[in-house]
Amino acid sequence: MASTTAFKDRNLIAVIGDEDSITGLLLAGIGHVNEHQRKNFLVVDSKTQISTIEAAFQEFTQRKDIAIVLINQHIAEKIRPTVDRYQEAFPTLLEIPSKDHPYDPSKDSVLKRVQKLFGE
């Protein structure tokens, strides 16, 4: 089992979301820009390319300072194969609803894994 010291530096939340979700979370204080000018959020709109979303997802899941990655569920659908392949415990991946797209538990990759574990 990994020691807790391996996770002590994970103190940020990263977000991939629509403008409303990002704005709300930034107002709540999650925004961060590190010394390399790398942000911990990506605003996705209709012009954002899938490759940009996937690149941000890969970056956020590989960074050692991020503990949780939040992604709007409708955006996770755009990169579903990448999201479904992600199996790591840290950073934890959570799919969240947005103002215009309600949460659908049947699409949540984490919930699917839990159901599979319990044989449902």
C-alpha distances in whole Angstrom, upper triangle without the diagonal:
4,6,9,12,11,12,15,17,17,20,23,24,25,28,30,33,36,39,39,35,34,37,36,33,34,36,34,32,29,31,30,31,30,31,32,33,31,31,28,30,32,36,36,40,42,43,39,38,35,34,34,32,30,30,29,26,24,25,23,20,20,20,18,20,20,18,20,22,25,28,31,31,34,33,30,32,34,31,29,28,26,25,24,22,20,16,14,12,13,16,17,20,23,26,29,33,36,39,41,38,37,33,33,30,31,30,27,24,22,24,25,21,21,24,23,20,23,25,28
4,7,8,7,9,12,14,14,17,20,21,23,26,28,31,34,36,37,33,32,35,34,30,31,34,31,30,27,28,27,28,26,28,28,30,27,28,25,27,30,33,34,38,40,41,37,36,34,32,32,30,28,27,26,24,22,22,21,18,17,17,14,16,17,15,18,20,24,26,30,30,33,32,29,31,33,29,29,28,25,24,24,22,19,16,13,11,11,14,15,19,22,25,28,32,34,38,40,37,36,33,33,31,32,30,27,24,22,24,25,22,22,26,25,22,25,28,30
4,5,6,8,9,12,13,16,19,21,23,26,29,32,35,37,37,33,32,35,34,30,31,33,30,29,26,28,26,27,25,27,28,30,27,27,25,28,31,34,35,39,42,42,38,38,36,34,33,31,30,29,27,25,24,23,22,19,18,18,15,16,17,15,18,21,24,27,31,32,35,33,31,34,35,32,31,30,28,26,26,25,22,19,16,14,13,15,17,21,23,27,29,33,35,38,41,38,37,34,35,32,34,33,29,27,24,26,28,25,24,28,28,25,27,30,32
4,5,5,6,10,10,13,16,18,21,24,27,29,33,34,34,31,30,32,31,27,28,30,27,25,23,25,23,25,23,25,26,28,25,25,23,26,29,32,33,37,40,40,37,37,35,34,32,30,29,28,26,24,23,22,20,18,18,17,13,14,15,13,16,19,22,25,29,30,33,32,29,32,34,31,30,30,27,25,26,25,21,19,16,13,12,14,15,19,21,25,27,31,33,36,38,36,35,32,33,31,33,31,28,26,23,25,27,24,24,28,28,25,27,31,32
4,5,5,8,10,12,16,18,21,24,27,30,34,35,35,31,30,32,31,27,28,30,27,25,23,24,22,23,21,22,24,26,24,24,22,25,28,32,34,37,40,40,37,37,35,33,32,30,29,28,26,24,23,22,20,18,17,16,12,13,14,13,17,20,23,26,30,31,34,33,30,34,35,32,32,31,28,27,28,26,23,21,17,15,13,15,17,21,23,27,29,32,34,37,40,38,37,34,36,34,35,34,30,28,25,28,30,27,27,31,31,28,31,34,35
4,6,7,9,12,15,17,19,22,25,28,31,33,33,30,28,31,30,26,27,29,27,25,22,23,21,22,20,21,22,24,22,22,20,23,26,29,31,35,38,38,34,34,32,30,29,27,26,24,23,21,20,18,17,15,14,13,9,11,12,11,15,18,21,24,28,29,32,30,28,31,32,29,28,28,25,23,25,23,19,18,14,12,10,12,15,18,21,25,27,30,32,36,38,36,35,32,33,31,33,31,28,25,23,26,28,25,25,29,29,26,29,32,33
4,6,5,9,11,14,16,19,22,25,28,30,30,26,25,27,27,23,24,26,23,21,19,20,19,20,18,20,21,23,20,20,17,20,23,27,28,32,35,35,32,32,30,29,27,25,24,23,21,19,18,17,15,13,13,12,8,9,9,8,12,15,18,21,25,26,29,27,25,29,29,27,27,27,23,22,23,22,18,17,13,11,8,9,12,15,18,22,23,27,29,32,34,33,32,29,31,29,30,29,25,23,21,24,26,23,23,27,27,25,28,30,32
4,6,7,11,14,16,20,23,26,29,30,30,27,25,27,26,23,23,25,22,20,18,19,18,19,17,19,21,22,20,20,18,21,24,27,30,33,36,37,33,34,32,31,29,27,26,25,23,21,21,19,17,16,15,13,10,9,10,9,13,16,19,23,26,28,31,29,27,31,32,29,29,30,26,25,26,25,21,20,16,14,11,12,14,18,20,24,25,29,30,33,36,34,34,31,33,31,33,31,28,26,23,26,29,26,26,30,30,28,31,34,35
4,6,9,12,14,18,21,24,27,28,28,25,23,25,25,21,21,23,21,18,16,17,14,16,14,15,17,18,16,17,15,18,21,25,27,31,34,34,30,31,30,28,26,25,24,22,20,19,19,16,14,14,13,10,7,6,8,9,12,15,18,21,25,27,30,27,26,30,30,28,28,29,25,24,26,25,21,20,17,15,11,11,14,17,20,23,24,28,29,32,34,33,33,31,32,31,33,31,27,26,24,27,29,27,27,31,31,30,32,35,36
4,6,9,11,15,18,21,24,25,25,22,20,22,22,18,18,21,19,16,13,15,13,15,13,16,17,18,15,15,12,15,19,22,24,28,31,31,28,28,27,26,23,22,21,20,17,16,16,14,11,11,11,9,6,4,5,5,8,11,14,18,21,23,26,24,22,26,27,24,25,25,22,20,22,22,18,17,14,12,9,8,11,14,16,19,20,24,25,28,31,29,29,27,29,27,29,27,24,22,20,23,26,24,24,28,28,27,29,32,33
4,7,10,14,17,19,23,23,23,20,18,20,19,15,15,18,15,13,10,12,11,13,13,16,17,17,15,14,11,14,18,21,23,27,30,31,27,28,27,26,24,22,22,21,18,17,18,16,13,13,14,11,9,6,6,6,8,11,14,17,20,23,26,24,23,27,27,25,26,27,24,22,24,24,20,20,17,15,11,10,12,14,16,19,20,23,24,26,29,28,28,26,28,27,30,28,24,23,21,24,27,25,25,29,30,29,31,34,34
4,6,10,13,16,19,19,20,17,14,16,16,12,12,15,13,11,7,9,8,11,11,14,15,15,13,11,8,10,14,17,20,23,27,27,24,25,24,23,21,19,19,18,15,15,16,13,10,12,13,10,9,6,5,6,7,9,11,14,17,20,23,20,20,24,24,22,23,25,22,20,22,22,19,19,16,15,11,9,11,13,14,16,17,20,21,23,26,25,25,24,26,25,28,25,22,22,20,23,25,24,25,28,29,28,31,33,33
4,7,10,13,16,16,17,13,12,14,13,10,11,13,11,10,6,8,9,12,13,17,17,16,13,11,7,9,12,14,17,20,24,24,21,23,21,21,19,16,17,17,13,13,14,13,9,11,13,11,11,9,6,6,5,6,7,11,14,16,19,17,17,20,21,20,20,22,19,17,20,20,17,18,16,14,11,9,10,10,11,13,13,16,17,20,22,21,22,20,22,22,24,22,19,19,17,20,23,22,22,26,27,27,29,31,31
4,7,10,13,14,15,12,10,13,13,10,11,14,13,12,8,8,9,11,12,16,16,14,11,8,5,5,8,11,13,17,20,21,18,19,18,18,15,13,14,13,10,9,12,10,7,9,11,10,12,10,7,8,6,5,6,8,12,15,17,14,14,18,18,17,18,20,17,15,18,18,15,17,15,15,12,9,10,10,10,12,12,15,16,19,21,20,20,19,21,21,23,21,18,18,17,20,22,22,23,26,27,27,29,31,31
4,6,9,11,12,9,7,11,11,8,10,13,12,12,9,9,11,13,15,19,18,16,13,10,7,5,6,8,10,14,17,18,15,16,16,16,14,11,13,13,9,9,12,12,9,11,14,13,15,13,10,11,8,6,5,6,8,12,13,11,11,15,15,15,16,18,16,14,17,18,16,18,17,17,15,12,12,10,10,10,10,12,12,15,17,16,17,16,19,19,21,18,16,17,17,19,21,22,23,25,26,27,29,31,30
4,7,10,11,9,8,11,13,11,12,15,15,15,12,12,14,15,17,20,19,17,14,11,9,6,5,6,7,11,14,14,11,13,12,13,11,8,10,11,8,8,11,11,9,11,14,14,17,16,13,14,11,8,6,5,7,10,11,8,9,12,12,12,14,16,14,12,16,17,15,18,18,18,16,14,13,11,11,10,10,12,11,14,15,14,16,15,17,19,20,17,15,16,17,19,21,21,23,25,26,27,29,31,29
4,7,8,6,6,9,11,10,11,14,15,15,13,13,15,17,20,23,22,19,16,13,11,8,6,5,6,8,12,13,11,13,13,15,12,10,13,14,11,11,15,15,13,15,18,18,21,19,16,17,14,10,8,6,5,9,9,7,9,12,12,13,14,18,16,14,18,20,18,21,21,21,19,17,16,13,12,10,9,9,8,11,12,11,13,14,16,18,20,16,15,17,18,20,21,23,24,26,27,28,30,31,30
4,6,5,6,9,10,11,12,14,16,17,15,15,17,19,22,25,24,21,19,15,14,10,8,5,5,6,9,12,10,13,14,16,14,11,15,16,14,14,18,18,16,19,22,21,24,23,20,20,17,14,11,9,7,10,9,8,11,13,13,15,17,20,19,17,20,23,21,24,24,25,23,20,20,17,15,13,11,10,8,9,10,10,13,14,17,19,21,18,18,19,21,22,24,25,27,28,30,31,33,34,32
4,6,5,6,9,10,10,12,14,15,14,13,16,18,21,24,23,20,18,15,14,11,9,6,7,7,11,12,12,15,16,18,16,14,18,18,16,17,20,20,18,21,24,23,25,23,21,22,19,16,14,12,11,14,13,12,15,17,16,18,20,23,22,21,24,26,24,27,27,27,25,22,22,19,18,16,14,13,10,10,11,13,16,17,20,22,24,22,21,23,24,25,27,29,30,31,33,35,36,37,35
4,6,5,6,9,10,11,12,14,14,14,17,19,23,26,26,23,21,17,16,13,12,9,10,10,14,16,15,19,19,22,19,17,20,21,18,19,23,22,20,22,25,24,27,24,22,22,19,17,14,13,11,14,13,13,16,18,18,20,22,25,24,22,25,27,26,28,28,27,26,23,22,20,17,15,13,11,8,7,9,12,14,15,19,21,24,21,21,23,24,25,27,29,29,31,33,34,35,37,34
4,5,5,6,9,10,11,13,12,12,16,18,21,25,24,22,19,16,14,10,10,9,10,12,15,17,16,18,19,21,18,15,18,19,16,16,20,20,17,19,22,22,24,21,18,19,15,13,10,9,8,11,12,12,14,16,17,18,19,23,21,19,22,24,22,24,24,24,22,19,18,16,14,12,9,9,6,8,10,11,13,13,17,19,21,19,18,20,20,21,24,25,26,27,30,31,32,33,32
4,5,5,6,8,10,11,9,9,12,14,18,21,21,18,16,12,10,7,8,6,9,11,15,16,15,18,18,19,16,14,17,18,14,15,18,17,15,18,20,19,21,19,16,17,15,12,10,10,10,14,14,13,15,18,18,18,20,23,21,19,23,24,22,24,24,23,21,18,18,16,15,14,12,12,10,11,14,14,16,17,20,22,24,21,20,21,22,23,26,27,27,29,31,32,34,35,34
4,6,5,6,9,10,10,10,13,15,19,22,22,19,18,14,13,10,11,9,12,13,17,18,17,20,21,23,19,18,21,21,18,19,22,21,18,21,24,22,24,21,19,20,18,16,13,14,13,17,17,16,18,21,21,22,24,27,25,23,26,28,26,28,27,27,24,22,21,20,18,17,14,14,12,12,14,16,18,19,22,24,27,24,23,25,25,26,29,30,31,32,35,35,37,38,37
4,5,5,6,9,9,10,14,17,20,24,24,21,20,16,14,12,13,12,14,16,19,21,20,23,23,25,22,20,22,23,19,20,23,22,19,22,25,23,24,21,19,19,17,15,13,14,13,16,17,17,19,21,22,23,24,28,26,23,26,28,26,28,27,26,24,21,20,19,17,16,13,13,11,11,14,16,16,17,21,23,26,24,22,24,24,25,28,29,29,31,33,34,35,37,35
4,5,5,6,6,8,11,14,17,21,22,19,17,13,11,10,12,11,14,16,20,21,20,22,22,24,20,18,21,21,17,17,21,19,16,19,21,19,21,18,15,15,13,12,10,12,12,16,17,16,18,21,21,22,23,26,24,21,24,26,23,25,24,22,20,18,17,16,14,14,12,13,12,13,16,17,17,17,21,22,25,23,21,22,22,23,26,27,27,29,31,32,33,35,34
4,5,5,5,5,9,12,15,19,19,16,15,11,10,9,11,11,14,17,20,21,20,22,23,24,20,19,21,21,17,18,21,19,16,19,22,19,21,17,16,17,15,14,13,14,15,18,20,18,20,23,23,23,25,28,25,23,27,28,25,27,25,24,22,19,19,18,17,17,15,16,15,16,19,20,21,21,24,26,28,26,24,25,25,26,29,30,30,32,34,35,36,38,37
4,5,8,8,12,15,18,21,22,19,19,15,14,13,15,14,17,19,23,24,22,26,26,27,24,22,25,25,21,22,25,23,20,23,25,23,24,20,19,19,18,17,15,17,17,21,22,21,23,26,26,27,28,31,29,26,30,31,28,30,28,27,25,22,22,21,20,20,17,18,16,16,19,21,22,22,26,27,30,28,26,28,27,28,31,32,32,34,37,37,38,40,39
4,6,8,12,15,18,22,23,21,19,16,14,13,16,16,19,21,25,26,24,27,27,28,25,23,25,25,21,21,24,23,19,22,24,22,22,19,17,17,15,16,14,16,17,20,22,21,22,25,26,26,28,30,28,25,28,30,27,28,26,25,22,20,20,19,18,18,16,17,16,16,20,21,21,21,25,25,29,27,24,26,25,26,29,30,30,32,34,34,35,38,36
4,6,9,12,15,18,20,17,16,13,12,12,15,16,19,22,25,26,24,27,27,27,24,22,24,24,20,21,23,21,18,20,22,19,20,16,15,15,14,15,14,17,18,22,23,22,23,26,27,27,28,30,28,25,29,30,27,28,26,24,21,19,19,19,18,19,18,19,18,19,23,23,24,23,27,27,30,28,26,27,26,27,30,31,30,33,35,35,36,39,38
4,6,10,13,16,18,15,14,10,8,9,12,14,17,20,24,24,22,24,24,24,21,19,21,20,16,17,19,17,14,16,18,16,16,13,11,12,11,11,11,14,16,19,21,19,20,24,24,23,25,27,24,22,25,26,23,24,22,20,18,15,16,16,15,17,15,18,17,19,22,22,22,22,25,25,28,26,23,24,23,25,28,28,28,31,32,32,34,36,35
4,7,10,14,15,12,11,7,7,7,11,12,16,18,22,22,20,22,23,23,19,18,20,19,15,16,18,16,13,17,18,15,16,13,12,14,13,13,13,15,17,20,22,19,20,24,24,23,25,27,24,23,26,27,24,25,23,22,19,17,18,18,17,18,17,19,18,20,22,23,24,24,27,27,30,27,25,25,25,27,30,30,30,33,34,34,36,39,38
4,6,10,11,9,8,6,6,8,12,14,17,20,24,24,21,23,23,23,19,18,20,18,15,16,18,15,13,16,16,13,14,11,11,13,14,14,15,17,19,22,24,21,22,26,25,24,26,28,25,23,27,27,24,25,23,22,19,16,18,18,19,20,20,22,21,23,26,26,27,26,29,30,32,29,27,27,26,29,31,31,31,34,36,35,37,40,39
4,7,8,5,5,4,7,9,12,14,18,21,24,23,21,22,23,22,18,18,20,17,14,16,17,14,13,16,16,13,14,12,12,15,16,16,17,18,21,24,25,22,23,27,26,25,27,28,25,24,28,27,24,26,24,24,20,18,20,20,21,23,23,25,24,26,28,28,29,29,32,32,34,31,29,28,28,31,33,32,34,37,37,37,40,42,42
4,5,5,5,7,9,12,14,17,20,24,27,26,23,24,24,23,19,20,20,18,15,17,17,13,13,16,15,11,12,10,12,15,17,16,19,20,23,26,28,25,25,28,27,26,28,29,25,25,28,27,24,26,23,23,19,17,20,21,23,24,25,27,27,29,31,31,32,31,34,34,36,33,30,29,29,32,34,33,34,37,38,37,40,42,42
4,5,7,10,12,15,17,20,23,26,29,28,25,26,27,25,21,22,23,20,17,20,19,16,16,18,17,14,14,12,15,18,20,20,22,24,27,30,31,28,28,32,30,28,31,32,28,28,31,30,27,29,26,26,22,20,23,24,26,28,28,31,30,32,34,34,36,35,37,37,39,36,34,33,32,35,37,36,37,41,41,41,43,45,46
4,5,9,12,14,16,19,22,24,27,25,23,23,24,21,18,20,20,17,15,18,17,13,14,17,15,13,14,13,15,19,20,19,22,23,26,29,29,26,26,30,28,26,29,29,26,26,29,28,25,27,25,25,22,20,23,24,26,27,28,30,30,32,33,33,35,34,36,37,38,35,32,31,31,35,36,35,37,40,40,40,43,45,45
4,6,10,12,13,16,19,21,24,23,20,21,22,20,17,18,19,16,14,17,17,13,14,17,16,14,16,14,15,19,20,19,20,21,24,27,27,24,25,28,26,25,28,29,25,25,29,28,26,28,26,26,23,20,23,23,25,26,26,28,27,29,30,31,33,32,34,35,37,33,31,31,31,34,35,35,36,39,40,40,43,44,44
4,7,9,10,14,16,19,22,21,18,19,19,17,14,15,16,13,10,13,13,10,10,14,13,11,13,12,12,16,16,15,17,18,20,23,24,21,21,25,23,21,24,25,22,21,25,24,22,24,22,23,19,17,19,19,21,22,23,25,24,26,28,28,30,29,31,32,33,30,28,27,27,30,32,31,33,36,36,36,39,41,40
4,6,8,11,14,17,20,19,16,18,18,17,14,14,15,13,10,12,14,10,10,13,14,11,14,12,11,14,14,13,14,15,17,21,21,18,19,23,21,20,23,24,21,20,24,24,21,23,21,22,18,16,18,17,19,19,20,22,21,23,25,25,26,26,28,29,31,27,25,25,25,28,30,29,31,34,34,35,37,39,38
4,7,10,13,17,20,20,17,18,18,17,14,13,14,13,9,10,12,9,7,11,12,10,12,10,8,11,10,9,10,12,15,18,19,16,17,20,20,18,21,22,19,18,21,21,18,20,18,18,15,13,14,14,15,16,16,19,18,21,23,22,24,23,25,26,27,24,22,22,21,24,26,26,27,30,31,31,34,36,35
4,7,10,13,17,17,14,15,15,15,12,11,13,12,8,10,12,11,9,12,14,13,15,13,11,13,12,9,9,10,12,15,16,13,14,18,17,16,19,21,18,17,20,21,18,21,20,20,17,14,15,14,14,14,14,16,15,18,19,19,21,20,23,24,25,22,20,21,21,23,25,26,27,29,30,31,33,35,34
4,6,10,13,13,10,12,12,13,9,8,11,10,7,9,12,11,10,13,15,15,18,16,14,16,14,11,11,10,11,14,14,11,13,16,14,14,17,19,17,16,20,20,18,21,21,21,19,16,17,15,15,15,15,16,14,17,18,18,20,20,22,23,25,21,20,20,21,24,25,26,27,30,31,32,34,35,34
4,7,10,11,8,11,13,14,10,9,13,13,10,12,15,15,14,17,19,18,21,20,17,19,17,14,12,10,11,14,13,10,13,16,14,15,18,20,18,18,21,23,21,24,24,24,22,19,20,17,17,15,14,15,13,14,15,16,18,19,21,23,25,21,21,21,23,25,26,27,29,31,32,33,35,36,35
4,7,8,6,9,10,12,9,8,11,12,11,12,15,15,15,17,20,20,23,22,19,21,18,15,13,10,10,12,11,8,11,13,11,12,15,18,17,16,20,21,20,23,24,25,23,20,20,17,17,15,14,14,12,14,14,14,17,18,19,22,23,19,19,20,22,24,25,26,28,29,31,32,34,35,33
4,5,5,9,11,13,11,10,14,15,14,15,19,19,19,21,23,24,27,26,23,25,22,18,16,13,12,14,11,9,13,14,12,14,17,20,19,19,22,24,23,27,27,28,27,24,24,21,20,17,16,15,13,14,13,14,17,18,20,23,24,21,21,22,24,26,27,29,30,32,33,35,36,37,35
4,6,8,10,13,12,12,15,17,16,17,20,21,21,23,26,26,30,29,26,28,25,21,19,16,14,15,12,10,14,14,11,14,17,20,20,20,23,24,24,28,29,30,29,27,26,23,22,19,18,17,15,15,14,14,18,20,21,24,24,21,22,23,26,27,27,29,32,32,33,36,37,38,36
4,6,9,12,10,11,14,15,15,17,20,20,21,23,25,26,29,29,26,28,26,22,20,17,16,18,15,13,16,16,13,15,18,21,20,21,24,25,25,29,29,31,30,27,27,24,24,21,21,20,18,19,17,18,21,23,24,27,27,23,24,25,28,29,30,31,34,35,35,37,39,40,38
4,7,8,7,7,11,12,11,13,16,16,17,19,21,22,25,25,23,25,22,19,17,15,14,16,13,10,13,14,11,12,16,18,17,17,21,22,22,25,26,28,26,24,24,21,21,19,19,19,17,19,17,17,21,22,23,25,25,22,22,22,25,27,27,29,31,32,33,35,37,37,36
4,5,5,7,9,10,11,13,15,16,17,19,20,22,25,25,23,25,23,19,19,16,16,16,14,11,13,13,10,11,14,16,15,16,19,20,20,24,25,27,26,24,24,21,21,19,20,20,19,21,20,19,22,23,23,25,25,21,22,22,24,27,27,28,30,32,32,34,36,36,35
4,5,5,6,9,10,11,12,14,15,17,18,20,24,24,22,23,21,17,17,14,14,14,13,9,10,11,7,7,11,12,11,13,16,16,17,21,22,24,23,21,21,18,19,17,19,19,18,21,20,18,21,21,21,23,22,18,19,19,21,24,23,24,27,28,28,30,33,33,32
4,5,5,6,9,10,10,12,14,15,16,18,22,23,21,23,21,18,18,15,16,17,16,12,13,13,10,9,13,13,11,13,16,16,16,20,21,24,23,21,21,19,20,19,21,22,21,24,23,22,24,24,24,25,25,21,21,20,23,25,25,25,28,30,29,31,34,34,34
4,5,5,6,9,10,10,12,14,15,16,20,21,19,21,19,16,16,14,15,16,15,12,13,14,11,10,14,15,13,14,18,18,17,21,21,23,22,19,20,18,19,18,19,20,20,22,22,21,24,23,24,25,25,22,21,21,23,26,26,26,29,31,31,32,35,35,35
4,5,5,6,9,10,11,12,14,15,19,19,17,19,16,13,13,10,11,13,12,8,9,11,9,8,11,13,10,11,15,15,14,18,19,21,19,17,17,15,15,14,16,17,17,19,19,18,20,20,20,22,22,18,18,17,19,22,22,23,25,27,27,29,31,32,31
4,5,5,6,9,10,11,12,14,18,19,17,18,16,13,14,12,13,14,14,10,10,11,9,7,10,10,7,9,12,12,12,16,16,19,18,16,16,14,16,15,17,19,19,22,22,20,22,21,21,22,22,18,17,16,18,21,21,21,24,26,25,27,30,30,30
4,5,5,6,9,10,11,12,16,17,15,18,17,14,15,13,16,17,17,13,13,15,13,10,14,14,10,12,15,15,14,17,17,19,18,16,17,15,17,17,19,21,21,24,24,23,25,24,24,25,25,21,20,19,21,24,24,24,26,29,28,29,32,33,33
4,5,5,6,8,10,11,14,14,13,15,14,10,12,11,13,15,16,12,12,15,13,11,14,15,12,12,16,15,14,17,16,18,16,14,15,13,15,15,17,19,19,22,22,21,23,22,23,24,24,21,19,18,19,23,23,23,25,28,28,29,32,33,32
4,5,5,6,9,10,13,14,12,13,12,8,10,9,12,13,14,11,10,13,12,9,11,12,9,8,12,12,10,13,13,15,13,11,12,10,12,12,15,17,18,21,22,20,21,20,21,21,21,18,16,15,16,19,20,19,22,24,24,25,28,29,29
4,6,5,6,9,12,14,12,14,13,11,13,12,16,17,18,14,13,15,14,11,13,13,9,10,13,11,10,13,12,15,13,11,13,12,15,15,18,21,22,25,25,24,25,23,24,23,24,20,18,16,17,21,21,20,23,25,25,25,29,30,30
4,6,5,6,10,11,10,13,13,11,13,13,17,18,20,16,15,18,17,14,16,16,13,13,16,15,13,15,14,16,13,11,14,13,16,17,19,22,22,26,26,25,26,25,26,26,26,23,21,19,20,23,24,23,25,28,28,28,31,33,33
4,5,5,9,9,7,9,9,7,10,11,14,16,18,15,14,17,17,14,16,17,13,12,15,15,12,14,12,13,10,8,10,10,13,14,16,19,20,23,24,23,24,22,23,23,24,21,19,17,17,21,22,21,23,26,26,26,29,31,31
4,6,8,10,8,9,9,7,11,12,15,17,19,16,14,17,17,14,15,15,11,10,13,12,9,10,9,10,8,6,8,8,12,14,16,20,21,25,26,24,24,22,23,22,23,20,17,15,15,19,20,18,20,23,23,23,26,28,28
4,6,9,8,10,11,11,14,15,19,20,22,19,17,20,20,17,18,17,13,13,16,14,11,12,10,12,9,8,11,12,16,18,20,24,25,28,29,27,28,26,27,26,27,23,21,19,18,22,23,21,23,26,26,25,29,30,31
4,6,6,9,11,11,14,16,19,21,23,20,19,22,22,19,20,20,17,16,19,17,14,15,12,13,10,8,12,13,16,19,21,24,25,28,29,28,29,27,28,27,28,25,23,21,20,24,25,23,25,28,28,28,31,33,33
4,6,8,11,12,16,18,22,24,26,23,22,25,25,22,23,23,19,18,21,19,16,16,13,12,9,8,12,14,17,20,22,26,27,30,32,30,31,28,30,29,30,27,24,22,21,25,26,24,25,29,29,28,31,33,34
4,7,10,11,14,17,21,23,25,23,22,25,25,23,24,24,21,20,22,21,18,18,15,14,10,9,12,14,17,20,21,24,25,28,30,29,29,27,29,28,30,28,24,23,22,25,27,25,26,29,30,29,32,34,34
4,6,7,11,14,17,19,22,19,18,22,22,20,21,22,18,17,19,19,15,15,13,12,8,6,9,11,13,16,17,21,22,25,27,25,26,24,25,25,26,24,21,19,18,21,23,22,23,26,27,26,29,31,31
4,7,10,13,17,19,22,20,18,22,23,21,21,22,19,16,18,18,14,14,11,9,6,4,6,9,11,14,16,20,21,24,26,25,25,22,24,23,25,22,19,18,16,19,21,20,20,23,24,23,26,28,29
4,6,10,13,15,18,16,15,18,20,18,18,19,17,14,16,17,13,13,11,9,7,5,5,6,7,11,12,16,17,21,23,21,21,18,20,19,21,19,16,15,13,16,19,18,18,21,22,22,24,26,26
4,6,10,12,15,13,11,15,16,14,15,16,14,11,14,15,11,13,11,11,9,6,6,5,6,8,10,14,15,18,20,18,19,16,18,18,20,17,14,13,12,16,18,17,18,21,22,22,24,26,26
4,7,9,12,11,10,13,15,14,14,17,15,12,14,16,13,15,14,14,12,10,8,6,5,6,7,10,11,15,17,15,15,13,15,15,18,15,12,13,12,15,17,17,18,21,22,23,24,26,25
4,6,8,7,6,10,11,11,11,14,13,10,13,15,13,15,15,16,15,12,11,8,6,5,6,8,10,13,14,12,13,12,13,14,16,13,11,12,12,14,16,17,18,20,22,23,25,26,25
4,6,5,6,9,10,11,12,15,14,12,14,17,16,18,19,19,18,16,14,11,9,6,5,6,6,10,10,9,10,9,11,13,14,12,11,12,13,15,17,18,19,21,23,24,26,27,25
4,5,5,6,9,10,9,13,13,10,12,16,15,17,18,19,19,17,15,11,9,5,6,6,8,11,11,8,8,7,8,10,11,8,7,10,12,12,14,16,17,18,20,22,23,24,22
4,5,5,7,9,10,13,14,12,14,17,17,20,21,22,22,20,18,14,12,9,9,8,8,11,9,7,9,9,9,12,12,9,10,12,15,15,16,19,20,21,22,24,26,26,24
4,5,5,7,9,12,12,10,13,16,15,18,20,21,20,18,17,13,12,9,10,10,10,13,12,10,12,12,13,15,15,12,12,13,15,17,17,19,21,22,23,25,27,28,26
4,5,5,6,9,9,7,9,12,12,15,16,18,18,16,14,10,10,7,9,10,12,15,15,12,13,12,12,13,13,9,9,9,12,14,14,16,18,19,20,22,24,24,23
4,5,5,8,10,8,10,13,14,17,19,20,21,19,17,14,13,10,12,12,13,16,15,12,13,12,11,12,12,8,9,10,13,14,14,16,19,19,20,22,24,24,22
4,6,9,9,9,12,14,15,18,20,22,22,20,19,15,15,13,14,14,15,17,16,13,16,15,15,16,15,12,13,13,16,18,17,19,22,22,23,25,27,27,26
4,6,6,6,9,10,11,15,17,19,19,17,17,13,14,12,15,16,17,20,19,16,18,16,16,17,16,12,13,12,15,17,16,17,20,21,21,23,26,26,25
4,5,5,6,9,10,13,16,18,19,17,16,13,13,11,14,15,17,20,19,16,17,15,14,14,13,9,10,9,12,14,13,14,17,18,17,20,22,22,21
4,6,5,6,9,12,15,18,19,18,17,14,15,14,17,19,21,24,23,20,21,19,17,17,15,12,12,10,13,15,14,14,18,18,17,20,22,22,22
4,6,5,7,10,12,15,16,15,14,12,14,13,17,19,20,24,23,20,21,19,18,18,17,14,13,11,13,16,15,15,18,20,19,20,23,24,23
4,5,5,9,11,13,14,13,12,9,10,10,13,16,18,21,21,18,19,16,15,15,14,11,10,7,10,13,12,12,15,17,16,18,21,21,21
4,5,8,11,13,15,14,13,10,12,12,15,17,20,23,23,20,20,17,15,14,13,10,9,6,8,11,9,9,13,14,13,15,18,18,18
4,6,9,13,14,14,13,12,14,14,18,21,23,27,26,23,23,20,19,18,17,14,13,9,11,14,12,11,15,16,15,16,19,20,20
4,6,9,10,10,10,8,11,13,16,19,22,25,26,23,23,20,19,18,17,15,12,9,10,13,13,11,14,17,16,16,19,20,21
4,7,9,10,9,9,12,14,18,21,24,27,28,25,24,21,20,18,18,16,13,10,9,13,12,10,12,15,14,13,17,18,19
4,6,7,7,9,12,15,18,22,24,28,29,26,26,22,22,20,21,19,15,12,11,14,15,12,14,17,16,16,19,21,22
4,6,5,8,11,14,17,21,24,27,29,26,25,22,22,20,21,19,16,13,11,14,15,12,13,17,17,15,18,21,22
3,5,8,11,15,17,21,23,27,28,26,26,23,23,22,23,21,17,15,13,17,18,16,16,20,20,19,22,24,25
4,6,10,13,15,19,21,24,26,24,24,21,22,21,22,20,16,15,13,16,18,16,17,21,21,20,23,25,26
4,7,10,13,16,19,22,24,22,21,18,19,17,19,17,13,12,10,13,15,13,14,17,18,17,20,22,22
4,7,10,13,16,20,21,18,18,15,16,14,16,14,10,9,8,11,13,12,13,16,17,17,20,22,21
4,6,10,13,16,18,15,14,12,13,12,14,12,8,9,7,10,12,13,13,16,17,18,19,21,20
4,7,10,14,14,12,11,8,10,10,12,9,7,8,8,10,12,13,14,16,18,19,20,22,20
4,7,10,12,10,9,7,9,10,13,11,9,11,11,12,15,16,17,18,20,22,23,24,22
4,7,8,6,5,5,8,10,13,11,11,14,14,14,16,19,19,20,22,24,25,26,23
4,6,5,6,8,11,14,16,14,14,17,18,18,20,22,23,24,26,28,28,30,27
4,6,7,10,13,16,19,17,17,20,21,21,23,26,26,26,29,31,31,32,30
4,7,10,12,16,18,16,17,20,22,21,23,26,26,27,29,31,32,32,29
4,7,9,12,14,12,13,17,18,18,19,22,23,23,25,27,28,29,26
4,6,10,12,11,12,16,17,16,17,20,21,21,23,25,25,26,23
4,6,9,9,9,12,13,12,14,17,17,17,20,22,22,23,20
4,5,6,7,11,12,10,12,15,15,15,17,19,20,20,17
4,5,5,9,9,7,8,12,12,11,14,16,16,16,14
4,6,8,10,8,7,11,12,10,12,15,15,15,12
4,6,9,8,8,11,13,12,13,16,17,17,15
4,6,5,6,9,10,11,12,14,16,16,14
4,6,5,6,9,10,11,12,14,15,14
4,5,5,6,9,10,11,13,14,14
4,5,5,6,9,10,11,12,11
4,5,5,6,9,10,10,9
4,5,5,6,9,10,10
4,5,5,6,9,9
4,5,5,6,5
4,5,5,6
4,5,8
4,6
4
